[in-house]
Amino acid sequence: MPVLRAPLADQAADALLERIRAGEWTLGQKLPGETTLAPQLGVGRSTVREAIRQLAGRGVLQSRQGAGVFVTALDAPEDWDVVLRRADIVSVIEARIAIESEAAALAAARRTPQELRALRRALDARRGHDEGPQGELEAHVDADTAFHRAIVAAAHNDILAELFDGFVPRLRQAMVEMLRLRPVADEGADHDAHRVLLDAIADRDADAAARLSRDHLTSLKERLS
């Protein structure tokens, strides 16, 4: 079907993606050339090239020098920020469990003396920002997030760090809202749980660190049920 609305490259990219979703081309299959696609889409060859560049940037297509353009995914992943904005807090915590329990295990195995000192400073700072009025509550959430981010940093895994950092804006908002409605019943016990997690990392006990991280976040999830 010809592309009728501007911007033409965006519309051409959408048209190609719909054809891929419909199964016209399978995973790994080579697309027809620009001279074939251009009249099908009702646009010029330069517009087809730009549409292909767009879909390559989204991971759907791959241009191979001298070979052509190939399908590398059957759909374009949704924008990460949109997914997180729509996600409920339980979904966010479930994803944190997967990321942070593995990060805690890796941190126990890989942390440096400098990172251990940074973790202890972050834990002390967290203790200094117990829950309270709105401003103090936000400071507590920020200090808690900084402690967990320090664990992820000590894991020495850039992908886990990138995933965690992607959660932070949505996580901060959700945690402030949750703690405003459901304050922690025993702040001392909550802080002790974080200290025990840090002890496991300090002792290089990866199994215990993963278990403690998972238990802490699971208890957080259960408070919402």
TORKOL-4160 file (C-alpha; in steps of 0.2 Angstrom, whole numbers, padded with zeros to 4 digits, m for minus):
225
<pt num="1" X="0000" Y="0000" Z="0000"/>
<pt num="2" X="0007" Y="0017" Z="m0005"/>
<pt num="3" X="0013" Y="0029" Z="0009"/>
<pt num="4" X="0003" Y="0044" Z="0009"/>
<pt num="5" X="0007" Y="0054" Z="0025"/>
<pt num="6" X="0023" Y="0064" Z="0030"/>
<pt num="7" X="0036" Y="0061" Z="0036"/>
<pt num="8" X="0038" Y="0049" Z="0022"/>
<pt num="9" X="0053" Y="0039" Z="0030"/>
<pt num="10" X="0044" Y="0036" Z="0046"/>
<pt num="11" X="0028" Y="0030" Z="0036"/>
<pt num="12" X="0039" Y="0019" Z="0025"/>
<pt num="13" X="0047" Y="0012" Z="0041"/>
<pt num="14" X="0030" Y="0008" Z="0048"/>
<pt num="15" X="0024" Y="0000" Z="0032"/>
<pt num="16" X="0040" Y="m0011" Z="0031"/>
<pt num="17" X="0038" Y="m0016" Z="0050"/>
<pt num="18" X="0020" Y="m0021" Z="0047"/>
<pt num="19" X="0024" Y="m0032" Z="0033"/>
<pt num="20" X="0038" Y="m0040" Z="0044"/>
<pt num="21" X="0025" Y="m0043" Z="0058"/>
<pt num="22" X="0013" Y="m0050" Z="0045"/>
<pt num="23" X="0026" Y="m0063" Z="0041"/>
<pt num="24" X="0030" Y="m0057" Z="0023"/>
<pt num="25" X="0048" Y="m0059" Z="0027"/>
<pt num="26" X="0055" Y="m0072" Z="0040"/>
<pt num="27" X="0069" Y="m0070" Z="0052"/>
<pt num="28" X="0086" Y="m0070" Z="0043"/>
<pt num="29" X="0078" Y="m0067" Z="0026"/>
<pt num="30" X="0084" Y="m0054" Z="0014"/>
<pt num="31" X="0073" Y="m0040" Z="0009"/>
<pt num="32" X="0070" Y="m0035" Z="m0009"/>
<pt num="33" X="0081" Y="m0021" Z="m0016"/>
<pt num="34" X="0077" Y="m0003" Z="m0015"/>
<pt num="35" X="0071" Y="m0003" Z="m0033"/>
<pt num="36" X="0058" Y="m0016" Z="m0029"/>
<pt num="37" X="0053" Y="m0008" Z="m0012"/>
<pt num="38" X="0052" Y="0010" Z="m0018"/>
<pt num="39" X="0037" Y="0008" Z="m0030"/>
<pt num="40" X="0028" Y="m0004" Z="m0018"/>
<pt num="41" X="0029" Y="0010" Z="m0004"/>
<pt num="42" X="0026" Y="0024" Z="m0016"/>
<pt num="43" X="0042" Y="0033" Z="m0011"/>
<pt num="44" X="0059" Y="0036" Z="m0018"/>
<pt num="45" X="0074" Y="0025" Z="m0015"/>
<pt num="46" X="0082" Y="0038" Z="m0003"/>
<pt num="47" X="0066" Y="0037" Z="0008"/>
<pt num="48" X="0068" Y="0018" Z="0007"/>
<pt num="49" X="0086" Y="0019" Z="0013"/>
<pt num="50" X="0081" Y="0031" Z="0027"/>
<pt num="51" X="0067" Y="0019" Z="0032"/>
<pt num="52" X="0079" Y="0004" Z="0033"/>
<pt num="53" X="0091" Y="0015" Z="0043"/>
<pt num="54" X="0077" Y="0018" Z="0056"/>
<pt num="55" X="0073" Y="m0001" Z="0057"/>
<pt num="56" X="0091" Y="m0005" Z="0058"/>
<pt num="57" X="0093" Y="0007" Z="0073"/>
<pt num="58" X="0078" Y="m0002" Z="0081"/>
<pt num="59" X="0086" Y="m0019" Z="0079"/>
<pt num="60" X="0074" Y="m0025" Z="0066"/>
<pt num="61" X="0085" Y="m0025" Z="0050"/>
<pt num="62" X="0103" Y="m0026" Z="0047"/>
<pt num="63" X="0112" Y="m0020" Z="0032"/>
<pt num="64" X="0127" Y="m0031" Z="0027"/>
<pt num="65" X="0140" Y="m0024" Z="0015"/>
<pt num="66" X="0138" Y="m0031" Z="m0002"/>
<pt num="67" X="0125" Y="m0044" Z="0003"/>
<pt num="68" X="0109" Y="m0033" Z="0006"/>
<pt num="69" X="0097" Y="m0030" Z="0020"/>
<pt num="70" X="0091" Y="m0044" Z="0032"/>
<pt num="71" X="0078" Y="m0046" Z="0045"/>
<pt num="72" X="0085" Y="m0048" Z="0062"/>
<pt num="73" X="0070" Y="m0046" Z="0073"/>
<pt num="74" X="0051" Y="m0049" Z="0069"/>
<pt num="75" X="0046" Y="m0034" Z="0079"/>
<pt num="76" X="0053" Y="m0018" Z="0086"/>
<pt num="77" X="0055" Y="m0017" Z="0105"/>
<pt num="78" X="0044" Y="m0004" Z="0114"/>
<pt num="79" X="0053" Y="0011" Z="0120"/>
<pt num="80" X="0060" Y="0007" Z="0137"/>
<pt num="81" X="0054" Y="0023" Z="0146"/>
<pt num="82" X="0037" Y="0019" Z="0140"/>
<pt num="83" X="0037" Y="0002" Z="0147"/>
<pt num="84" X="0043" Y="0008" Z="0164"/>
<pt num="85" X="0030" Y="0022" Z="0165"/>
<pt num="86" X="0016" Y="0009" Z="0161"/>
<pt num="87" X="0023" Y="m0004" Z="0173"/>
<pt num="88" X="0015" Y="m0006" Z="0190"/>
<pt num="89" X="0027" Y="m0007" Z="0206"/>
<pt num="90" X="0025" Y="m0026" Z="0208"/>
<pt num="91" X="0032" Y="m0028" Z="0190"/>
<pt num="92" X="0046" Y="m0016" Z="0194"/>
<pt num="93" X="0050" Y="m0026" Z="0210"/>
<pt num="94" X="0050" Y="m0042" Z="0201"/>
<pt num="95" X="0062" Y="m0036" Z="0189"/>
<pt num="96" X="0073" Y="m0029" Z="0203"/>
<pt num="97" X="0073" Y="m0046" Z="0211"/>
<pt num="98" X="0080" Y="m0054" Z="0195"/>
<pt num="99" X="0093" Y="m0040" Z="0193"/>
<pt num="100" X="0099" Y="m0037" Z="0211"/>
<pt num="101" X="0100" Y="m0055" Z="0217"/>
<pt num="102" X="0112" Y="m0059" Z="0203"/>
<pt num="103" X="0121" Y="m0042" Z="0206"/>
<pt num="104" X="0123" Y="m0046" Z="0224"/>
<pt num="105" X="0131" Y="m0063" Z="0220"/>
<pt num="106" X="0143" Y="m0056" Z="0208"/>
<pt num="107" X="0147" Y="m0041" Z="0220"/>
<pt num="108" X="0152" Y="m0054" Z="0233"/>
<pt num="109" X="0164" Y="m0062" Z="0221"/>
<pt num="110" X="0171" Y="m0047" Z="0213"/>
<pt num="111" X="0170" Y="m0032" Z="0225"/>
<pt num="112" X="0186" Y="m0023" Z="0228"/>
<pt num="113" X="0191" Y="m0016" Z="0245"/>
<pt num="114" X="0187" Y="0002" Z="0238"/>
<pt num="115" X="0170" Y="m0004" Z="0233"/>
<pt num="116" X="0167" Y="m0012" Z="0250"/>
<pt num="117" X="0171" Y="0005" Z="0259"/>
<pt num="118" X="0159" Y="0013" Z="0247"/>
<pt num="119" X="0146" Y="0001" Z="0252"/>
<pt num="120" X="0149" Y="0004" Z="0270"/>
<pt num="121" X="0147" Y="0023" Z="0267"/>
<pt num="122" X="0131" Y="0021" Z="0258"/>
<pt num="123" X="0124" Y="0010" Z="0272"/>
<pt num="124" X="0129" Y="0023" Z="0285"/>
<pt num="125" X="0121" Y="0037" Z="0274"/>
<pt num="126" X="0105" Y="0026" Z="0272"/>
<pt num="127" X="0104" Y="0024" Z="0291"/>
<pt num="128" X="0105" Y="0043" Z="0292"/>
<pt num="129" X="0090" Y="0046" Z="0282"/>
<pt num="130" X="0076" Y="0036" Z="0290"/>
<pt num="131" X="0058" Y="0038" Z="0285"/>
<pt num="132" X="0049" Y="0054" Z="0290"/>
<pt num="133" X="0040" Y="0068" Z="0282"/>
<pt num="134" X="0039" Y="0070" Z="0263"/>
<pt num="135" X="0056" Y="0078" Z="0261"/>
<pt num="136" X="0065" Y="0065" Z="0273"/>
<pt num="137" X="0055" Y="0051" Z="0265"/>
<pt num="138" X="0062" Y="0056" Z="0248"/>
<pt num="139" X="0080" Y="0057" Z="0255"/>
<pt num="140" X="0078" Y="0040" Z="0263"/>
<pt num="141" X="0072" Y="0032" Z="0246"/>
<pt num="142" X="0087" Y="0041" Z="0237"/>
<pt num="143" X="0099" Y="0034" Z="0251"/>
<pt num="144" X="0092" Y="0017" Z="0249"/>
<pt num="145" X="0093" Y="0017" Z="0230"/>
<pt num="146" X="0112" Y="0023" Z="0232"/>
<pt num="147" X="0116" Y="0008" Z="0243"/>
<pt num="148" X="0108" Y="m0004" Z="0230"/>
<pt num="149" X="0116" Y="0005" Z="0216"/>
<pt num="150" X="0133" Y="0003" Z="0225"/>
<pt num="151" X="0130" Y="m0016" Z="0225"/>
<pt num="152" X="0126" Y="m0016" Z="0207"/>
<pt num="153" X="0142" Y="m0006" Z="0203"/>
<pt num="154" X="0152" Y="m0019" Z="0213"/>
<pt num="155" X="0146" Y="m0033" Z="0202"/>
<pt num="156" X="0156" Y="m0026" Z="0188"/>
<pt num="157" X="0143" Y="m0030" Z="0175"/>
<pt num="158" X="0139" Y="m0015" Z="0163"/>
<pt num="159" X="0122" Y="m0023" Z="0157"/>
<pt num="160" X="0115" Y="m0025" Z="0175"/>
<pt num="161" X="0121" Y="m0007" Z="0179"/>
<pt num="162" X="0112" Y="m0001" Z="0164"/>
<pt num="163" X="0096" Y="m0010" Z="0168"/>
<pt num="164" X="0096" Y="m0004" Z="0186"/>
<pt num="165" X="0099" Y="0014" Z="0181"/>
<pt num="166" X="0084" Y="0013" Z="0169"/>
<pt num="167" X="0073" Y="0008" Z="0183"/>
<pt num="168" X="0078" Y="0022" Z="0195"/>
<pt num="169" X="0066" Y="0036" Z="0190"/>
<pt num="170" X="0051" Y="0024" Z="0190"/>
<pt num="171" X="0058" Y="0015" Z="0205"/>
<pt num="172" X="0060" Y="0032" Z="0215"/>
<pt num="173" X="0042" Y="0038" Z="0212"/>
<pt num="174" X="0035" Y="0021" Z="0216"/>
<pt num="175" X="0044" Y="0019" Z="0232"/>
<pt num="176" X="0040" Y="0036" Z="0238"/>
<pt num="177" X="0022" Y="0033" Z="0235"/>
<pt num="178" X="0022" Y="0015" Z="0243"/>
<pt num="179" X="0031" Y="0021" Z="0259"/>
<pt num="180" X="0019" Y="0035" Z="0261"/>
<pt num="181" X="0005" Y="0023" Z="0261"/>
<pt num="182" X="0014" Y="0009" Z="0270"/>
<pt num="183" X="0028" Y="0014" Z="0281"/>
<pt num="184" X="0041" Y="0001" Z="0286"/>
<pt num="185" X="0035" Y="m0006" Z="0302"/>
<pt num="186" X="0052" Y="m0009" Z="0310"/>
<pt num="187" X="0065" Y="0003" Z="0303"/>
<pt num="188" X="0079" Y="m0005" Z="0314"/>
<pt num="189" X="0075" Y="m0023" Z="0307"/>
<pt num="190" X="0075" Y="m0016" Z="0289"/>
<pt num="191" X="0092" Y="m0008" Z="0291"/>
<pt num="192" X="0099" Y="m0024" Z="0299"/>
<pt num="193" X="0093" Y="m0034" Z="0284"/>
<pt num="194" X="0103" Y="m0022" Z="0273"/>
<pt num="195" X="0118" Y="m0024" Z="0285"/>
<pt num="196" X="0117" Y="m0043" Z="0284"/>
<pt num="197" X="0117" Y="m0042" Z="0265"/>
<pt num="198" X="0133" Y="m0031" Z="0266"/>
<pt num="199" X="0141" Y="m0043" Z="0278"/>
<pt num="200" X="0138" Y="m0057" Z="0265"/>
<pt num="201" X="0146" Y="m0047" Z="0251"/>
<pt num="202" X="0161" Y="m0043" Z="0263"/>
<pt num="203" X="0163" Y="m0061" Z="0267"/>
<pt num="204" X="0162" Y="m0066" Z="0248"/>
<pt num="205" X="0147" Y="m0077" Z="0251"/>
<pt num="206" X="0139" Y="m0076" Z="0234"/>
<pt num="207" X="0125" Y="m0088" Z="0238"/>
<pt num="208" X="0120" Y="m0079" Z="0254"/>
<pt num="209" X="0121" Y="m0062" Z="0246"/>
<pt num="210" X="0109" Y="m0068" Z="0232"/>
<pt num="211" X="0097" Y="m0076" Z="0244"/>
<pt num="212" X="0097" Y="m0061" Z="0256"/>
<pt num="213" X="0094" Y="m0049" Z="0241"/>
<pt num="214" X="0080" Y="m0059" Z="0235"/>
<pt num="215" X="0072" Y="m0061" Z="0252"/>
<pt num="216" X="0073" Y="m0042" Z="0255"/>
<pt num="217" X="0065" Y="m0038" Z="0239"/>
<pt num="218" X="0052" Y="m0052" Z="0240"/>
<pt num="219" X="0046" Y="m0046" Z="0257"/>
<pt num="220" X="0044" Y="m0028" Z="0249"/>
<pt num="221" X="0033" Y="m0036" Z="0235"/>
<pt num="222" X="0023" Y="m0045" Z="0248"/>
<pt num="223" X="0019" Y="m0029" Z="0257"/>
<pt num="224" X="0010" Y="m0024" Z="0242"/>
<pt num="225" X="m0002" Y="m0039" Z="0241"/>
